[in-house]
Amino acid sequence: MKRYIILLVVILAQTKVRGQLNCELFKDDSECYKACQFYNQESMHEQGSYASQKHLSDAIGLCPTLSNAYFEKSVAFLKRGKFIQWKELMDKAVELNPEQHLSDRAWAQFAFLHNYEEAIKDLIRLTEIKGTPFIGVGQNGDYDLRMVLALSYKHTGQQKKAIEIIETAMADKDFYVGLYDNLHLGILYLEDSKLEKAVESFQNQIKQNELAEAYYYLGKTYLALKNKSEAALNTNKALKLYRSNRKMFSRYYQFTDQIYEQDIIDLQKLM
């Protein structure tokens, strides 16, 4: 758990730095310099508020090439489910600075819109631009973007390709270890009938980050292995953890492979 706390601190620090621009970079352009100051003042207000959005609109009006302003302005629309407005702004941010904002657009396509084909396109393009296996971390800090790519392939019915991407990524020394990586890999193994590998992955998940989902899918795997006693034991643990709020959760979207209490109850009925 200590490892994940350290990673979270790093992500929060990166987010804070990213939210503020160095306005000295624009000192040779008075309009963009002033726009940068408007942009930095936006963080003083609640995200999506009138004052926040006005600062960003003023920044765009003064400096139409300030990609960060389009991105930040788009976030409020994304969280409110106004996807048309979000996409107009996000597309402009990507047009101005694809290396910086393709990952943002891909993450939103994946997590909010479930438009997995577009997420795949953006992540492949970003890989081509960066020219390195590691292309960044998802906007919420939970995933190496290669995991997002793999899960997008899973959602398009390409499980074997998803497994290949995850196995290759996990072998990379630069792989960013997320909170749910072994869970997702285990489920892919389960779906591909690689039951022993699935068990190993779920056990690794439990060691790293104990979740109701890990015990639930481990229970399903043991049921597939005809081991009803282990299946029942792990399913009961899943229900206990779920009711203790040790589960996947986001205020804004549903995680891939996230479960609900009724899923666990339905599995218990099969024991």
C-alpha positions in Angstrom: 0.0 0.0 0.0 2.9 2.3 0.8 4.0 2.0 -2.9 0.6 3.2 -4.1 0.6 6.2 -1.7 3.9 7.3 -3.1 2.6 6.9 -6.7 -0.5 8.9 -5.8 1.7 11.7 -4.4 3.7 11.8 -7.6 0.5 12.0 -9.7 -1.0 14.8 -7.6 2.3 16.7 -7.9 2.3 16.3 -11.7 -1.3 17.5 -11.9 -0.5 20.6 -9.9 2.5 21.5 -12.1 0.5 20.8 -15.2 -2.3 23.1 -14.1 -0.1 26.1 -13.9 1.8 27.4 -17.0 5.1 29.3 -17.0 4.0 32.6 -18.4 7.6 33.6 -19.1 7.4 31.3 -22.1 5.0 33.8 -23.7 6.8 37.0 -22.7 7.5 37.9 -26.4 3.8 37.9 -27.2 1.9 40.3 -24.9 -1.6 38.9 -25.7 -0.6 35.3 -25.0 1.4 36.4 -21.9 -1.8 38.0 -20.5 -3.8 34.9 -21.6 -1.5 32.7 -19.7 -2.1 34.8 -16.6 -5.9 34.4 -17.1 -5.3 30.7 -17.4 -3.4 30.4 -14.2 -6.0 32.5 -12.3 -8.7 29.9 -13.3 -7.4 27.4 -10.7 -8.4 29.8 -7.9 -12.1 29.1 -8.7 -14.2 26.0 -8.5 -13.9 23.9 -11.7 -16.7 24.6 -14.1 -17.9 27.7 -12.2 -18.8 30.9 -14.1 -15.6 32.6 -12.9 -13.4 29.6 -13.9 -14.9 29.3 -17.4 -14.7 33.0 -18.0 -11.0 33.1 -17.2 -10.5 30.3 -19.7 -12.7 32.0 -22.4 -10.8 35.2 -21.9 -7.5 33.4 -22.3 -8.7 31.8 -25.5 -9.9 35.1 -26.8 -6.5 36.7 -26.3 -4.4 33.7 -27.4 -6.4 31.2 -29.7 -3.3 28.9 -29.8 -3.2 28.2 -26.0 -4.1 24.6 -26.1 -4.3 24.1 -22.3 -7.1 26.6 -22.1 -9.3 24.6 -24.5 -8.5 21.4 -22.6 -9.3 22.8 -19.1 -12.5 24.4 -20.4 -13.6 21.1 -21.9 -13.2 19.2 -18.6 -16.3 20.8 -16.9 -18.4 19.8 -19.9 -17.1 16.3 -19.8 -18.0 15.8 -16.1 -21.5 17.2 -16.7 -22.1 14.8 -19.5 -22.2 17.6 -22.2 -20.1 15.6 -24.6 -20.7 17.6 -27.8 -19.3 20.8 -26.1 -16.5 18.7 -24.6 -15.5 17.3 -27.9 -15.4 20.6 -29.7 -13.0 22.0 -27.2 -10.9 18.9 -26.8 -10.5 18.4 -30.5 -9.2 22.0 -30.7 -6.7 21.2 -27.9 -5.5 18.1 -29.8 -5.2 20.0 -33.0 -3.0 22.6 -31.4 -0.9 20.1 -29.3 -1.5 16.5 -30.1 1.5 15.2 -28.1 0.1 16.8 -24.9 -3.6 16.2 -25.3 -4.1 12.9 -27.2 -3.9 11.0 -24.0 -6.6 13.2 -22.4 -8.9 12.7 -25.3 -8.2 8.9 -25.4 -8.9 8.6 -21.7 -12.2 10.4 -21.9 -13.3 8.3 -25.0 -12.4 5.2 -23.0 -13.8 6.0 -19.5 -16.8 8.4 -20.2 -18.0 7.8 -23.8 -17.0 4.1 -24.2 -15.9 4.9 -27.7 -13.1 2.4 -27.7 -12.3 2.5 -31.4 -11.5 6.2 -31.1 -9.5 5.6 -27.9 -7.4 3.0 -29.8 -6.8 5.5 -32.7 -5.6 8.2 -30.3 -3.3 6.0 -28.3 -1.8 4.5 -31.5 -1.2 8.0 -32.8 0.4 9.1 -29.5 2.7 6.0 -29.6 3.8 7.0 -33.1 4.5 10.6 -32.0 6.4 9.7 -28.8 8.3 6.7 -30.3 8.6 5.0 -27.0 6.7 2.1 -25.3 5.7 4.2 -22.3 3.4 7.0 -23.5 2.0 8.2 -20.2 -0.5 7.6 -17.5 -4.3 7.9 -17.7 -5.9 11.1 -16.5 -7.1 9.6 -13.3 -3.7 8.2 -12.4 -4.9 4.6 -12.2 -3.5 3.2 -15.4 -0.4 3.1 -17.6 -1.9 4.1 -21.0 -0.9 0.8 -22.4 -3.5 -0.7 -20.0 -6.1 1.7 -21.4 -5.2 0.5 -24.9 -5.4 -3.1 -23.9 -8.8 -2.7 -22.3 -10.1 -0.8 -25.3 -9.1 -3.8 -27.4 -10.9 -6.0 -25.0 -14.1 -4.0 -25.4 -13.8 -4.5 -29.1 -13.7 -8.2 -28.7 -9.9 -8.6 -29.2 -9.1 -10.4 -25.9 -5.9 -12.1 -27.1 -4.5 -8.8 -28.4 -5.3 -7.2 -25.0 -3.5 -10.0 -23.1 -0.4 -9.6 -25.4 -0.3 -5.8 -24.8 -0.6 -6.2 -21.0 2.0 -9.0 -20.7 4.5 -7.0 -22.9 3.8 -3.8 -20.9 4.3 -5.5 -17.5 7.6 -6.8 -18.6 8.8 -3.2 -19.3 10.9 -1.6 -16.6 9.2 1.7 -17.3 5.7 0.2 -16.8 3.5 2.3 -14.4 2.0 -0.2 -12.0 -1.7 0.7 -11.5 -4.2 -0.3 -8.9 -6.1 -2.8 -10.9 -3.7 -4.2 -13.5 -3.6 -7.8 -12.2 -7.4 -7.8 -11.8 -7.9 -6.9 -15.5 -5.3 -9.4 -16.7 -6.8 -12.1 -14.6 -10.3 -11.5 -16.1 -8.8 -11.7 -19.6 -7.2 -15.0 -18.7 -10.5 -16.2 -17.3 -12.3 -15.2 -20.5 -9.7 -17.0 -22.5 -10.0 -20.2 -20.3 -6.5 -19.9 -18.9 -7.8 -20.6 -15.5 -4.5 -21.3 -13.6 -3.1 -18.0 -14.9 -6.3 -16.3 -13.9 -5.9 -17.6 -10.3 -2.3 -16.4 -10.1 -3.3 -12.9 -11.4 -6.1 -12.5 -8.9 -3.9 -13.6 -6.0 -1.3 -11.0 -7.1 -4.1 -8.4 -7.2 -5.1 -9.3 -3.7 -1.5 -9.0 -2.4 -1.1 -5.6 -4.1 -4.6 -4.0 -3.6 -7.3 -6.1 -1.9 -10.6 -5.5 -3.6 -14.1 -7.1 -3.7 -13.7 -7.5 -7.4 -10.5 -9.7 -7.0 -12.3 -12.1 -4.7 -15.4 -12.2 -6.9 -13.6 -13.1 -10.0 -11.4 -15.5 -8.1 -14.6 -17.2 -6.9 -15.8 -17.4 -10.5 -12.5 -18.9 -11.6 -12.6 -21.6 -8.8 -16.2 -22.4 -9.9 -15.0 -22.9 -13.4 -12.3 -25.2 -11.9 -15.1 -27.2 -10.2 -13.7 -26.2 -6.7 -16.9 -25.1 -5.1 -15.5 -24.8 -1.6 -12.8 -22.2 -2.7 -15.4 -20.5 -4.9 -17.8 -20.0 -2.0 -14.9 -18.9 0.3 -13.8 -16.2 -2.1 -17.3 -15.1 -3.0 -18.1 -14.6 0.6 -14.9 -12.5 1.1 -16.0 -10.4 -2.0 -19.3 -9.6 -0.4 -17.7 -8.7 2.9 -15.2 -6.3 1.2 -17.9 -4.9 -1.0 -20.0 -3.9 2.0 -16.9 -2.4 3.5 -16.5 -0.2 0.4 -13.2 -2.0 -0.6 -14.2 -1.9 -4.3 -13.7 -0.1 -7.5 -15.5 3.3 -7.6 -15.6 6.6 -9.4 -18.0 9.5 -9.0 -17.9 10.1 -12.8 -17.8 6.7 -14.6 -18.0 3.0 -14.3 -14.7 1.1 -14.3 -14.1 -1.8 -16.7 -14.8 -5.1 -14.7 -16.4 -3.2 -11.8 -19.0 -5.3 -10.0 -22.1 -4.6 -7.9 -23.5 -6.3 -4.8 -26.1 -8.2 -6.8 -23.4 -9.7 -9.0 -21.9 -11.3 -5.9 -25.3 -12.5 -4.6 -26.1 -14.1 -7.9 -22.7 -15.9 -7.9 -23.4 -17.2 -4.4 -26.6 -18.8 -5.7 -24.5 -21.0 -8.0 -22.5 -22.6 -5.1 
